[in-house]
Amino acid sequence: MNPLDLLLAREITVIGLVFCRVGAALMVLPAFGEPYVVSRVRLGIALAIALLVGLPMSGRLVLPTDVAGLTLLVIAEVLTGLLIGAIIRLVMFAIHFGGSLVAMQSGLATAAFFDPQEATQGTVTGNFLAILALVVIVVSDAHLLVLQALTTSFSVLETTGSLDLAGLVEVLVRLGGEAIETGLRMAAPVVLFSLLLYLLLGVLNRLMPSFQVLFVAMPLQIVLAFGLFMLSLGTVVGLATTLLRTTMTWLEPV
């Protein structure tokens, strides 16, 4: 085979490997992996990033010479991309978790409907917070930071075929705990208000056993919980932004 054909084959292989990681990550990344994003747009973005990142990498990347080694390298890149996307998408999990807690404490947990983002039953507040978070991510150009973190991952997690699965799972578990904590902090004002309201209703029910306390207090609970929820939206957005930054920090080169 002529040297030019060898060079082209090597560059195409490297671009394909980069495309495996980037394409797999874009399937689950926030603002890119949503069901209503056109698949062709997602594939176009993945191909553009693969060209921009893969061409400079082709000169320093050591490729296996056998088919089995190349297959293992492709599988490792796909798994790496999926884990990177899942780690960064934890911010959406935290938002849905916080929104579900708000709905539960405000009396709207039964008003569930199909959520196309999670492909399951969702709550009104959880879906509202998810849409708000996506709008903030796109308007503030945070989705570009997500793409930047994805491209710099090739410096932190090099394409060698040896996937550090234990390290990636450890990062996923650690940041998953932070996502649960963030979701609890998002819903904390409404949870605290509901706790105090239930204590007050319990005392009132003991004083007036024949009075339909829950029936009368339910509209008041919904109105006050929603008002408190709207007042805390700025804090919720700030917590989501901080978590998004945290999920990308581990991909920064040391």
C-alpha positions in Angstrom: 0.0 0.0 0.0 1.3 3.4 -0.9 2.3 5.8 1.9 -0.4 8.3 1.1 -3.1 5.5 1.4 -1.5 4.5 4.7 -1.7 8.1 6.0 -5.3 8.5 4.9 -6.3 5.2 6.5 -4.6 6.2 9.8 -6.3 9.6 9.9 -9.7 8.1 9.0 -9.3 5.6 11.8 -8.4 8.2 14.4 -11.3 10.4 13.3 -13.6 7.4 13.6 -12.3 6.7 17.2 -12.9 10.3 18.2 -16.3 10.1 16.6 -17.1 7.0 18.7 -16.5 8.9 22.0 -18.0 12.2 21.0 -21.1 10.6 19.3 -21.8 8.4 22.3 -21.4 11.4 24.7 -23.7 13.6 22.7 -26.5 11.0 23.0 -26.8 11.7 26.7 -25.3 15.2 27.3 -27.8 17.9 28.5 -29.0 20.2 25.7 -27.6 17.7 23.0 -29.1 14.4 24.0 -32.7 15.5 24.4 -35.3 13.5 22.4 -36.5 16.6 20.5 -33.0 17.4 19.1 -32.7 16.3 15.5 -30.4 13.3 15.2 -28.8 14.7 12.0 -27.8 17.8 13.9 -26.3 15.7 16.7 -24.4 13.6 14.2 -23.2 16.7 12.3 -21.8 18.2 15.5 -20.1 14.9 16.4 -18.5 14.6 13.0 -17.3 18.3 13.1 -15.7 17.8 16.5 -14.2 14.5 15.4 -12.5 16.2 12.4 -11.2 19.1 14.5 -9.9 16.9 17.3 -8.9 13.8 15.3 -6.7 15.4 12.7 -4.2 16.8 15.3 -4.2 13.5 17.2 -3.4 11.3 14.2 0.3 12.0 14.5 0.8 11.0 18.1 -1.8 8.2 18.6 -0.5 4.6 18.6 -3.0 2.4 16.9 -3.3 -1.4 17.2 -2.3 -3.4 14.2 -4.9 -6.2 14.6 -8.7 -6.2 14.3 -9.3 -7.4 17.8 -7.2 -4.6 19.3 -9.0 -2.0 17.2 -12.4 -3.5 18.2 -11.5 -3.2 21.9 -10.4 0.4 21.3 -13.8 1.3 19.7 -15.7 -0.3 22.6 -13.5 1.5 25.1 -14.2 4.9 23.4 -17.9 4.3 23.2 -18.1 3.4 26.9 -15.9 6.4 27.8 -18.2 8.7 25.9 -21.3 7.3 27.5 -19.9 7.6 31.0 -18.7 11.2 30.4 -22.2 12.1 29.1 -23.9 10.4 32.1 -21.7 12.2 34.6 -22.4 15.6 33.1 -26.1 14.8 32.8 -26.3 14.4 36.5 -27.3 18.0 36.6 -30.6 17.1 34.9 -31.1 14.2 37.4 -30.7 16.7 40.3 -33.2 19.1 38.7 -35.8 16.4 38.2 -35.2 15.0 41.7 -35.7 18.5 43.2 -38.7 19.1 41.1 -40.3 15.8 42.2 -39.7 16.7 45.9 -41.4 20.1 45.4 -44.4 18.4 43.7 -44.6 15.9 46.5 -44.5 18.5 49.2 -46.9 20.9 47.4 -49.6 18.3 46.9 -49.1 17.9 43.1 -47.3 14.5 43.1 -50.4 12.8 41.7 -50.6 15.3 38.8 -48.0 13.4 36.8 -47.8 13.2 33.0 -45.4 11.7 30.4 -42.1 13.5 30.3 -40.4 13.2 26.9 -37.0 14.2 28.3 -36.9 11.2 30.7 -39.3 9.0 28.7 -41.2 8.3 31.9 -43.8 9.8 34.2 -42.8 13.3 35.4 -44.2 16.1 37.5 -45.2 19.6 36.6 -42.4 21.2 38.7 -39.8 18.8 37.6 -40.5 19.3 33.9 -40.7 23.1 34.4 -37.3 23.1 36.1 -35.8 20.9 33.4 -37.0 23.2 30.6 -35.7 26.3 32.6 -32.3 24.6 33.1 -32.0 23.8 29.3 -32.9 27.4 28.4 -30.4 28.8 30.9 -27.7 26.4 29.6 -28.2 27.4 26.0 -28.7 31.2 26.6 -25.6 31.4 28.8 -23.5 29.4 26.2 -22.9 26.7 28.9 -23.4 24.1 26.1 -20.2 25.4 24.5 -18.4 24.7 27.8 -19.8 21.2 27.8 -18.4 20.7 24.3 -15.1 22.1 25.4 -15.0 19.7 28.4 -15.8 16.8 26.0 -12.9 17.8 23.7 -10.4 18.2 26.6 -11.3 14.7 27.8 -8.9 13.3 25.2 -6.1 14.9 27.2 -7.3 13.5 30.5 -8.6 10.1 29.3 -6.3 9.3 26.4 -7.3 6.9 23.6 -5.2 3.9 24.6 -7.7 1.1 24.7 -7.3 0.6 28.5 -10.5 2.0 30.0 -10.2 3.1 33.6 -13.7 1.9 34.4 -13.2 1.9 38.1 -12.1 5.5 38.1 -15.0 6.6 36.0 -17.5 4.8 38.1 -16.0 6.3 41.2 -16.4 9.8 39.7 -20.0 8.9 38.7 -20.9 7.7 42.2 -19.2 10.7 43.9 -20.9 13.3 41.7 -24.2 11.3 41.9 -24.1 12.0 45.7 -23.5 15.6 45.0 -26.5 15.6 42.6 -28.8 14.2 45.2 -27.6 16.8 47.7 -28.2 19.5 45.2 -31.7 18.3 44.5 -32.5 18.3 48.2 -31.1 21.8 48.5 -33.3 23.0 45.6 -36.4 21.7 47.3 -35.4 22.6 50.8 -37.5 25.8 51.2 -40.7 24.0 50.1 -39.9 20.9 52.2 -39.3 23.1 55.3 -42.5 25.1 54.6 -44.6 21.9 54.2 -43.2 20.4 57.4 -44.2 23.5 59.4 -47.6 23.6 57.7 -48.2 19.9 58.5 -47.3 20.5 62.1 -49.7 23.4 62.2 -52.5 21.4 60.6 -51.9 18.5 63.1 -52.3 20.9 66.0 -55.4 22.4 64.4 -56.9 19.0 63.8 -56.4 18.1 67.5 -58.2 21.3 68.6 -61.0 20.8 66.1 -61.5 17.1 65.2 -64.7 17.7 63.3 -63.1 20.3 61.0 -62.0 19.1 57.5 -58.5 20.5 57.9 -56.9 18.8 54.9 -59.7 19.7 52.5 -59.5 23.4 53.5 -55.7 23.7 53.7 -54.9 21.9 50.4 -55.5 25.0 48.1 -53.6 27.2 50.6 -50.7 24.7 50.6 -50.5 24.7 46.8 -50.6 28.5 46.5 -48.0 29.1 49.2 -45.7 26.3 48.0 -45.8 27.6 44.5 -45.1 31.2 45.7 -42.1 30.0 47.7 -41.0 27.9 44.8 -41.0 30.9 42.4 -39.1 33.0 45.0 -36.4 30.4 45.2 -35.9 30.0 41.4 -32.8 32.1 41.4 -31.2 29.9 44.0 -32.3 26.8 42.1 -30.6 28.1 38.9 -27.5 28.9 40.8 -27.3 25.5 42.4 -27.8 23.8 38.9 -25.0 26.0 37.4 -22.6 25.1 40.2 -23.3 21.4 39.8 -22.9 21.6 36.0 -19.5 23.3 36.6 -18.6 20.6 39.1 -19.4 17.7 36.7 -17.0 19.2 34.1 -14.2 20.1 36.5 -12.7 16.6 36.6 -12.2 16.7 32.8 -9.9 19.7 33.1 -6.2 18.8 32.4 -4.1 19.0 35.6 
